[in-house]
């Protein structure tokens, strides 16, 4: 039994909404801002993988690797900011 793609789109939409709310409601804390951006990147990754599976094409999964490298660089910047503050 295959799971319909709409379930993954609903999941991605809800995670994206949580990330946007985190950005708009929390402007003072930089770490929470970076975490909200991570949520937005995660929702984009879910879309890439779900459409890649739906169309039986590997291109979306390749884009996920590029997005994960950007997320890793962002996590390194967040860790550097924490080290500087403390």
Buried (B, 14 or more C-beta within 10 A) or exposed (E): EEEEBEEBBEBBEEBBEBBBEBBEEBEEEBEBBBBBBBBBBBBBBBBBBBBBBEEEEEEBEEBBEEBEEEBEEBEEEBEEEEEEEE
